[in-house]
Structures are given as C-alpha cells and as structure tokens.
Amino acid sequence: MTAQTAEQRDLTAVIGLEVHVQLETATKIFCGCSTDTADDEAPNTRTCPVCLGLPGALPVLNEGAVEAAVKVGKALDSEIPEETRFHRKNYYYPDLPKNFQITQYDAPICDGGELEFSVDGERRTVGIERAHLEEDPGSLSHAGGSIDTAEYTLVDYNRAGTPLMEIVTEPDFRSAAEARAFLTKLTEVLEYLGVFDVTRNGSLRVDANLSIVERSAGDGDIDGETLESANRTEVKNISSHKGAEKALAYEETRQKNAIQRGREVEQETRHWDESRGITVSMRSKEAEKDYRYFREADLPPLRVSDWKDEIEIPELPDARRERFREEFGLDRESAEKLTSTKQVADFYERIAGSFDPDTAATWVADNLLGELNYRDMSITDVEDRLEEFTRLVELVDAEEITVKNAEEIVLRRMLDDGLDPDGIVEREGLGKTDADVVETAVAEAIEENAGAVEDYHAGEDGALNFLVGQVMGKTQGSADPGTVNELLRERLDG
C-alpha cells in the first residue's frame, strides 16, 4: 500500500480503559497495615510480612474492601455473583514484592454494567466489562529523569497491598474527549459512594488500550476479528483525567500517522511521559497466557450472597441533580455545579433549607465556589464553617449589609483571614447606612456633579451609573445600590 492510498482511508480510534481505583479503607486489603499517607512519611515503613510477601505470611481479606467493591458494582449496574474468588497473576516487576499479584481472573466481584455520562452536550453510555478487586503494587521513583532516561529507580512498598479496584470498560470510546468525560463522571460516582478520595496521590490511575480501525467499522459495534487485526497499544501510568485525554490524543495521532505512511502499528505497551507529552515504548504487549493465572490457595472463595443486598448505596450524582431541579427549581447548569461533588451538594442543601433556593444557589455556586477556585481551594476546606457562611447569607437576606460588600469584602476576608462575618462587618463599618445619610449623600452627589446631571437629562445612560458610584463612595459602599438608584431618579426627574 502506498502512502497516498493510506491517506485516503477514513480512520477512527477504538478505545477501552482499565481504571485502577484505590478504595478508602483504614487498612490494606490482605493485612493490618494502615493505608494512611503523609507527605513526610518515610519509604518502606508501612509494611509487614504479608504485604512484603515474606515466606509463611498468609493474607486475610479486608471486609471493608469487599463492601466498597459491592457498592461500586451496584452504582455501575453490575451483576454481583453469589461467589467470586482470587487468583495469582504472575509477573516480575520491581514494585511487586511477591513477584505475583493477588487479583481476580475469571470470577470478578462485578460482572458487566454501564455508566452514562455527557460529552459535548450529548449523552453517552459506555459498557463495563468487569470490575474486580486486587492489591496495589508499590510505587517507583525515577531519579534524574523519566522511566526511559532515569539514572536509577527507587522503590517504596508503603502502597503495596492498598485495596484496588480495576474497572474495565468495553472498547466503546471513539475519542480522547469521551474518555476524559467518562473518567470525570466515574470519579463523581465514586466520591458520592464514599469509597474513594480523589485528593490522595495515585488514587486513580488509568491504562488505556487504543486501536485504529476504518471509520465504517468504528461507527457501530466492533467485532473481535476487526479489533484483533488492528494491533492494540496499551498506554500505562496515566494519573489524571487531563493526562488521559492528552495521552490518548497523542497516541491516536501517532498511530494514524504511522498508518498513513504505510507502516504497521506494533502491538506493545507504552509509557505516558507527562513531562514531555509523549508515549514511549516499554515492552511488547503481554498476552493473557503470559501471566500464568492460577487460583490463590491461601484465600477461600468469597461469598457475598448473605449480605450484598444489605449494602446500600447513597443518592448518586444524576439522581441528586434531578432532585435539585425538581425540589429547588434550579436550572440545569446550576444543578450541575451544585452536585459536582457530594460535599458541594451537602453544603448547598443545608443553606437552601434556610433561604430561598435561588439565593442559596447564587451564593454557593457563583460566589463561594468562584472565590474558592480563585484561591485553589475546595469546599472541603470550609465545610466546618457552614454556620459562618449561613450567617453571611442571613446578613444579606435581612438587608443588614449590601450584596456588594458581602461579596467583595466580607466573603473574601472570611476566606483570606479566617474571620467571622459579624466581626468583619463591625470592624469595617459595613452595616447599612441610615436613610437620612443616604439622602444627604444623594443630594451632595447631584450638587457636586453638574456635568453628570446635564448628561443624564441629555439621555446618556452612563451618567446615572456615575452618580450612583459617587453616592456609594460617600457612604463607603454601605448604601443599597437599588435604593440609591431610585432616589437619584426621583430627584433628577422631579
């Protein structure tokens, strides 16, 4: 095939994801070592004979990890089998101290399922092939460069044995943007379930499989023969939603360029180098037989039939979004902002219980979240100050301070200095100005700005705004702008 002929082919990407999610439990999946992490924690100190795979050490399954996995399965509409079991996946890697990984092979705890999400304003549904429990390996630190340029590599086994759930999708994605949107929605669901902490380093990692096929095949279901003929590349070590989109966009372009030049795409495993924005070859892609799976003899079959129905899941993002729209009359955009995380939704719902829902939505979705984003903070940083923010909205609602002062002075001082709203109002003298003082300021502004008065009578719209600003300055922003506007019009039109 010539390059010119190849360029005429209409190609598309077929993408499947393997999402590795650390489950939030107090201890590791097969031992009693803590899963707590700290920035100043010394390497290889949170270990024991079990998670290091020392001879004679036997694993004991963490019930909390199983419960978390069942919750994930229910949220993804998966089938939870009556019985599941663990296997050994055998391969050598320096961060795997036992030289095998305890995982699940042909009997995963979650079978099938789907997840619906939005991308570019359209709803998409991606199938879930399976989701299974396993143990996390340790972590590698490449000194002096990336994986292919480092002078040497250090290994830390503190993470080894952390409960991990691998969620494997069907090859239903057709673009990098779709993959990123899916990961965003999946993260939302996991946070709502309370089984996942997005702030933990390495809590979500992605391996992505990408093949290039003819677009005619890519528009519908892809049969196994078509996928097999299009060599699949696995991109590993992706650690963020944004990174997944970048890595897949790069890999799609790389493979299409190779095909357009008449070259064959090799079936291999590649590493995503975040710093350089490229993928680099690691090794030829392993086949399933290379892992030599066999049953884990030290763990009996896992039966959850007696208690899986008792495990309840909370209200999930989509359901809460629709409830907010029906119960509080919110528009779609506000409802999406206010349910972006469970913490934001909880914060809003508690404030909406005391005030008009639209007022509460404006203060949480626009004012508070806007100021937090500007400071690179999140709602979790102010969760314990709910009463203070409720008091701020109360001061505005009772017209004890102006909206402008509340937004531009009180809220910002609360976030920057940690002060309470009443203290800020008193210290800055922001209480509402008496009516007599406002009327005096209006009279002075008219008397001192004859030119603006003439412009107003000549029909210039900006003149009135100028005069309002003069009055607000004289009252140090404590007058109500609406009242000032009305008083000025009365005097100027009278």
SVG drawing of the C-alpha trace seen along z (x, -y; Angstrom):
<svg xmlns="http://www.w3.org/2000/svg" viewBox="-41 -72 63 96">
<polyline fill="none" stroke="black" stroke-width="0.4" points="0.0,0.0 1.4,-3.4 1.3,-6.4 -1.1,-8.2 -3.5,-5.3 -3.3,-5.1 -4.1,-8.8 -7.4,-8.3 -8.6,-5.9 -11.1,-7.2 -9.7,-6.1 -11.1,-6.3 -9.9,-5.3 -11.3,-2.5 -10.5,-2.9 -11.1,-0.9 -10.0,-1.9 -8.7,0.0 -9.3,-2.3 -7.5,-1.4 -9.2,-3.0 -7.8,-2.9 -10.6,-2.1 -10.9,-4.0 -10.3,-1.6 -8.4,-2.0 -6.1,0.9 -4.7,2.8 -6.6,5.4 -4.8,8.5 -3.1,7.3 -3.5,4.8 -1.0,2.2 -2.5,-1.3 -3.5,-2.9 -3.0,-6.4 -0.4,-8.5 1.5,-11.6 3.9,-13.8 6.7,-13.3 6.2,-9.5 9.5,-7.6 9.5,-5.0 9.1,-1.3 7.8,-1.9 4.2,-1.0 4.8,2.7 4.6,6.1 5.5,9.7 2.1,10.1 2.3,7.1 6.0,7.8 5.3,11.4 7.6,13.0 7.6,16.8 4.9,18.1 2.9,14.9 -0.8,15.5 -3.3,13.0 -6.6,12.2 -9.3,10.4 -10.4,7.0 -14.3,7.0 -14.4,3.2 -12.8,3.5 -15.4,6.1 -18.2,3.8 -16.8,0.9 -16.5,3.1 -20.1,4.2 -21.2,0.5 -19.2,-0.3 -20.9,2.7 -24.4,1.5 -23.6,-2.0 -22.5,-0.7 -25.5,1.6 -23.2,4.7 -24.2,8.2 -22.7,9.2 -22.2,13.0 -23.1,15.3 -19.4,16.5 -16.2,15.0 -12.5,16.0 -9.0,14.7 -6.1,15.7 -2.4,15.1 -1.2,13.0 2.4,14.0 4.9,11.4 8.1,9.9 8.2,6.1 10.3,4.3 7.3,2.8 5.7,6.2 7.5,7.8 5.9,11.2 6.5,11.5 2.8,12.1 -0.3,10.0 -3.4,11.3 -6.2,10.3 -9.4,11.8 -9.4,13.5 -12.4,15.5 -14.7,14.8 -14.7,11.0 -16.8,9.5 -18.6,7.3 -19.7,8.6 -20.9,6.3 -22.6,2.9 -22.6,-0.5 -22.1,-4.2 -23.9,-7.1 -22.2,-10.5 -22.3,-13.7 -19.7,-14.9 -20.2,-18.0 -23.8,-18.2 -24.6,-14.6 -25.4,-11.6 -23.2,-8.6 -23.3,-5.2 -20.2,-3.0 -20.4,0.6 -18.4,2.1 -16.9,5.4 -16.0,6.2 -14.7,4.8 -12.5,6.8 -10.6,6.5 -6.8,6.7 -3.9,5.4 -1.9,2.3 1.8,2.7 4.4,0.4 5.5,-2.8 8.6,-3.7 10.5,-6.9 12.7,-7.5 15.7,-9.7 17.2,-12.0 14.6,-11.6 11.6,-9.6 11.3,-5.9 13.5,-5.6 16.1,-8.2 16.4,-7.9 19.9,-7.3 18.3,-4.9 14.9,-3.9 13.9,-3.7 11.0,-1.5 8.7,-2.3 6.5,0.6 4.2,-1.6 1.5,-1.5 1.8,2.3 -1.3,4.0 -3.6,1.0 -7.1,2.2 -7.5,1.6 -10.5,2.0 -9.9,2.3 -12.8,1.2 -12.5,2.5 -14.7,0.8 -15.8,2.2 -14.0,0.6 -16.8,-1.9 -14.9,-5.2 -14.2,-6.8 -12.2,-9.9 -9.9,-11.1 -12.5,-13.7 -15.1,-10.9 -12.6,-9.0 -11.9,-12.2 -15.7,-12.8 -16.2,-9.2 -13.4,-9.5 -14.9,-12.7 -18.3,-11.1 -16.8,-7.9 -14.9,-10.0 -18.1,-11.8 -19.9,-8.5 -17.0,-7.0 -16.9,-10.1 -20.6,-10.0 -20.3,-6.4 -17.7,-7.4 -15.2,-4.7 -12.7,-7.0 -10.5,-10.0 -9.6,-12.0 -7.1,-14.1 -4.9,-11.1 -1.9,-10.9 -2.2,-8.0 -5.8,-7.2 -6.9,-6.8 -4.6,-5.5 -5.5,-4.6 -4.3,-2.1 -5.8,-2.8 -6.0,-0.5 -6.2,-2.1 -6.6,-0.7 -7.1,-2.4 -9.8,-0.9 -11.7,-2.0 -14.4,-4.5 -17.1,-2.4 -16.3,0.2 -15.9,-2.4 -19.4,-3.8 -21.0,-0.8 -20.1,2.3 -16.6,3.6 -16.3,7.3 -13.4,9.2 -11.9,10.1 -11.6,6.4 -10.0,5.4 -7.6,8.4 -6.5,7.3 -5.8,3.8 -2.9,4.1 -3.7,2.7 -1.4,0.4 -1.7,0.2 -0.7,-3.2 0.2,-2.8 0.8,-5.1 -1.8,-7.8 -2.6,-9.5 -5.3,-12.2 -8.3,-12.9 -6.4,-15.6 -3.5,-13.2 -5.7,-10.5 -7.1,-12.9 -3.6,-14.1 -2.1,-10.6 -4.9,-9.2 -4.9,-12.2 -1.1,-11.8 -1.3,-8.0 -4.2,-8.3 -2.2,-10.8 0.9,-8.7 -0.8,-5.6 -2.8,-7.3 0.5,-8.9 2.1,-5.5 -0.7,-4.0 -0.8,-6.9 2.9,-6.3 2.2,-2.7 3.8,-1.4 2.3,1.3 1.4,0.3 3.1,2.7 1.2,4.3 3.0,3.1 2.9,1.5 3.8,-2.2 4.5,-4.6 2.9,-8.0 5.6,-10.6 3.6,-13.5 6.6,-16.0 7.3,-15.5 3.7,-14.9 4.6,-11.7 4.3,-8.0 7.4,-5.8 7.8,-2.1 8.2,0.1 7.8,3.7 5.9,5.9 2.3,6.4 1.8,9.4 -0.9,11.9 -3.1,13.3 -1.2,16.6 2.0,14.8 0.6,14.1 0.1,17.8 -3.0,17.2 -3.9,19.8 -6.1,19.8 -4.9,18.2 -4.7,21.2 -4.4,19.1 -7.8,17.4 -11.1,19.4 -13.9,18.5 -15.6,15.2 -19.4,15.5 -21.4,12.3 -24.9,13.6 -25.8,13.4 -25.1,9.6 -24.8,8.0 -28.5,7.0 -28.0,5.3 -25.3,3.0 -27.0,-0.3 -25.6,-3.0 -26.4,-6.7 -28.2,-9.0 -25.9,-9.3 -25.0,-12.4 -27.6,-12.2 -30.4,-11.4 -29.4,-14.3 -29.1,-16.6 -32.7,-15.8 -34.0,-16.1 -32.4,-19.6 -34.1,-20.7 -37.5,-19.4 -37.3,-20.4 -35.5,-23.7 -36.4,-24.8 -32.8,-25.1 -31.8,-25.3 -29.6,-22.5 -26.3,-24.5 -26.8,-25.4 -27.9,-21.9 -24.7,-20.5 -22.5,-23.0 -24.2,-22.2 -23.8,-18.5 -20.3,-18.4 -19.2,-16.8 -21.1,-15.4 -19.6,-17.9 -20.8,-20.8 -24.3,-19.3 -24.5,-18.8 -23.3,-22.4 -25.9,-23.8 -28.8,-21.7 -28.2,-22.8 -28.1,-26.5 -31.1,-26.1 -33.1,-24.8 -32.9,-28.3 -33.2,-30.6 -34.7,-30.9 -33.2,-28.2 -32.1,-30.6 -30.4,-32.9 -28.6,-29.9 -27.6,-28.7 -26.2,-32.1 -24.1,-32.3 -22.8,-28.7 -22.5,-28.1 -21.3,-31.5 -19.9,-33.5 -18.4,-30.9 -17.2,-28.3 -15.8,-31.2 -13.8,-32.6 -12.6,-29.1 -11.5,-28.3 -9.6,-31.6 -7.7,-30.6 -7.1,-27.0 -9.3,-25.8 -12.3,-23.4 -15.5,-23.2 -13.8,-20.7 -11.6,-23.5 -14.6,-25.4 -17.0,-22.5 -16.6,-23.2 -17.6,-26.9 -21.1,-26.2 -22.7,-28.3 -20.5,-31.3 -21.4,-31.2 -25.1,-30.8 -24.8,-33.9 -23.3,-35.8 -26.3,-34.9 -28.6,-35.9 -27.0,-39.3 -27.6,-40.0 -31.1,-38.5 -32.0,-40.7 -30.5,-43.7 -28.1,-44.4 -25.2,-44.7 -25.2,-45.2 -24.7,-42.4 -21.6,-44.2 -19.9,-44.5 -20.9,-40.9 -19.3,-39.6 -16.3,-41.9 -15.3,-42.4 -16.8,-40.0 -16.6,-36.8 -13.1,-37.4 -11.9,-38.4 -13.6,-35.3 -11.5,-33.1 -8.3,-35.0 -8.2,-35.8 -10.4,-33.2 -12.6,-35.9 -16.3,-35.5 -18.8,-37.7 -20.2,-39.7 -16.7,-40.6 -15.8,-41.8 -18.9,-43.9 -18.3,-45.5 -14.6,-46.1 -15.1,-47.6 -18.2,-49.5 -20.2,-47.8 -23.6,-48.0 -26.4,-49.5 -26.4,-53.3 -29.4,-55.2 -31.8,-56.6 -31.1,-60.2 -27.4,-59.7 -28.1,-58.2 -30.4,-61.1 -27.8,-63.6 -25.2,-61.7 -27.5,-61.7 -28.1,-65.5 -24.3,-66.1 -23.6,-64.0 -26.1,-65.9 -24.8,-69.3 -21.1,-68.4 -21.5,-66.8 -23.5,-69.3 -21.9,-67.9 -23.2,-64.4 -26.6,-65.8 -26.7,-67.5 -25.6,-64.3 -28.4,-62.4 -31.0,-64.9 -29.4,-64.6 -30.2,-60.8 -26.7,-59.4 -27.1,-56.1 -23.7,-56.1 -24.4,-59.4 -26.8,-57.7 -24.3,-55.0 -21.6,-57.6 -23.8,-59.3 -24.6,-56.0 -20.9,-55.4 -20.4,-58.8 -23.1,-58.1 -21.7,-54.7 -18.3,-56.3 -19.7,-58.8 -21.4,-56.0 -18.3,-53.7 -20.4,-51.2 -22.9,-50.7 -25.9,-52.1 -28.1,-49.8 -27.4,-50.5 -31.1,-49.9 -32.2,-52.5 -29.6,-54.9 -30.7,-54.5 -34.4,-55.2 -33.5,-58.3 -31.4,-59.7 -34.1,-59.2 -36.7,-60.8 -34.6,-63.9 -33.4,-64.2 -36.8,-63.6 -38.8,-65.6"/>
</svg>
